[in-house]
Amino acid sequence: MLNLKPNHKAIRAFFQELATLRQAHADHEGAVAPAFAALLRACASQFPGWKLIEQYTIQREGRRPMRVDGAILDGFELRLGIWEAKDRQDDLRKEIARKFAEGYPKDNILFQTPERLVVWQNGREAFDAPIQAATPELLIDGLRLFFGYQPPAYDQWQAAIAGFKERVQELATALLKIIAEERRGNAAFKAAFAGFLQLCQDAIHPQLSEAAVEEMLIQHLLTERIFRTVFHHADFVSRNVIAREIERVILALTSRSFSRDEFLRRLDYFYQAIEKTAASIDHYAEKQSFLNTVYEQFFQGFAVKTADTHGIVYTPQPLVDFMVRSVDALLQREFGCSLSAESVQVLDPFVGTGNFMVRILRELAPEAIARKYAQELHCNEIMLLPYYIASLNIEHAFFELTGQYQPFPGICLVDTFELAEDRQHAFGFLTPENTERVNRQKAAPIFVIIGNPPYNAGQVNENDNNKNRKYRVVDQWVAKHYAANSKATNKNALSDPYVKAFAWATERLRQQPQGIIAFVTNNGFLDGIAFDGMRQQLARDFSSLYLLDLGGNVRKNPKLSGTTHNVFGIQVGVCITLLVKNPTAEAARLYYARVDEHWRKEQKYQFLETHDSCTSIDWQEVKPHKQHVWLTDGLKDEFDDFISLGNKEQKANTQEAEGVVFKFYSRGVATSRVTWAYYFI
């Protein structure tokens, strides 16, 4: 409670300053605002670490930052309230409405003119009174309300998630400052951080930045409580092989003065709503949706560049169910076995939150669950937060199915593409337990590879310095098998991570005589010009190819909405691909089906739920065009005999060009940047 009375120095000084300004006819906003700022500073000084920051900037995703007259920050520099000063001549009601229309926060904001004080809290007006020397109690009541603000408990977890997303960037920034301070003055933390950074560079990538490791620490700090409470797993930190290592660094971080509990108390009202909702969810499919939403919203709020590079979009449950059932059906039809068979080892190389592994556990015969869980299920994740969620998710599913808790030994914190690099053989993988898991997976005879690879061909803006990572070996596979056989001029689309995923998975199955790949990816490879070599190679490597085109490409059809028509809520089209490698088959056979282009995503989900697996789909067998075009509807064979507009051979010909319309051509000015990259002067 703010301790403030009419006879206190701060109140007396404020009203004396107002009187002096009125006598000088200088009671406009610019003159009065410094006096009110002094009053706010005096009030804030009563609370340890609190302060007023004038001309405070609030960052907004996708919009210009807004600057407010002032903000009250706590000791962690987290925003507690906003102050906005207005002039006496301003219509305060209209000014308040205008500020809210611009996007000003409504949780705790104080509007002040030389004559009036208005406080809004939790989206509604909570206080309105005049500022008068004769009735200072009214001013004091307004200030007490403003400084005593407590965020309300959320009734719905959707609101809590949205609020968490809005605040998480601010919380992360505060933690980054704490980490920077402790690295300067805390010798124990400095040594622990350096050691952990070296471990990560050895295990994940030699050029892994300090910022990336700081991000891992922040992910751990902000989300570890959710994992413990949602899964009723109080000893998660001590039993998870990666969390245990990170916790050592966190303990060093908090060894001097930083209090984890005090900092996270600011999130209580988010955590409690999330935990309350999670406790009421029993069905596993609903829990997957819940966890995936937490995961997706966290990354969109906290790590925008990471979300852009890795394609942070969870797989909706109907897609997961359909793909798992389809794999089981194909195993039975092609190889006379099932997912429960001892010979079928399964790998999800991009496990995300673990919903593919959870669904597979539920597809297994009861007598096979313990064996598969301990020996024959494998998955990888490169980012810490989804790794945590997947670990707990899979372990909890096993507990629900068997009544026993066992740590899941098949999950690895590792970059799947990096496993192909020769340099990894000389290093461990972060911890001895994680290294043992990775080596066991590399030696396993993988039969099924299933999952949702990241897909993102490039940056939204070339100035973001957020390029997709290069992988020497995997990129060589893409170049050798896909790019070399392509007749396209521009092959940039082949740098998309999902293309690397197909190349990696294909090479992984080369170690076995038979196998299945089940991926849900961007559908650009179905008809993209740059993918002709990829289509050719896939038809060589696999005996049966099932392509379920779920559409939803907003860029090709502007009449569609990514939110409404795309199963992921994204802009690019989506395809479920099932590739079968059966050495007994005589020749490759290609099967294609697509849903209605204008179906809403709910209709597409219903379609997948209605069809038990790929075996009940009405497939159209496709005969590829000689130029390795799969979708041949509307194509005419005589097109290849038409005269070419231009080609490289004739462009390089020093003599007269023959058989082309244009000998000279170019793509024009293409900086891949924004307007300032070139200009007329």
Secondary structure as UniProt FT lines:
FT   TURN            6..7
FT   HELIX           9..23
FT   TURN            24..25
FT   HELIX           29..44
FT   TURN            45..46
FT   TURN            48..49
FT   STRAND          51..60
FT   TURN            61..62
FT   STRAND          63..73
FT   TURN            75..76
FT   STRAND          79..85
FT   TURN            88..89
FT   HELIX           92..101
FT   TURN            102..103
FT   STRAND          108..112
FT   STRAND          116..121
FT   TURN            122..123
FT   STRAND          124..130
FT   TURN            133..134
FT   HELIX           136..147
FT   HELIX           157..185
FT   HELIX           187..203
FT   TURN            206..207
FT   HELIX           210..230
FT   TURN            231..232
FT   TURN            234..235
FT   HELIX           236..239
FT   HELIX           241..253
FT   HELIX           260..264
FT   HELIX           265..267
FT   HELIX           268..279
FT   HELIX           284..302
FT   HELIX           304..310
FT   HELIX           317..330
FT   HELIX           331..335
FT   TURN            339..340
FT   TURN            342..343
FT   STRAND          345..348
FT   TURN            352..353
FT   HELIX           355..363
FT   HELIX           366..368
FT   HELIX           369..371
FT   HELIX           372..376
FT   STRAND          377..381
FT   HELIX           384..402
FT   TURN            409..410
FT   STRAND          411..413
FT   HELIX           417..420
FT   HELIX           422..426
FT   HELIX           432..443
FT   STRAND          446..451
FT   HELIX           462..464
FT   HELIX           472..478
FT   HELIX           479..483
FT   TURN            484..485
FT   HELIX           492..495
FT   HELIX           497..509
FT   TURN            510..511
FT   STRAND          515..522
FT   HELIX           524..526
FT   HELIX           529..531
FT   HELIX           532..541
FT   STRAND          544..551
FT   TURN            554..556
FT   TURN            558..559
FT   HELIX           562..565
FT   TURN            567..568
FT   STRAND          574..581
FT   TURN            583..584
FT   STRAND          589..594
FT   TURN            597..598
FT   HELIX           601..610
FT   HELIX           614..616
FT   STRAND          620..622
FT   TURN            626..627
FT   TURN            633..634
FT   HELIX           637..641
FT   HELIX           648..652
FT   HELIX           675..677
//
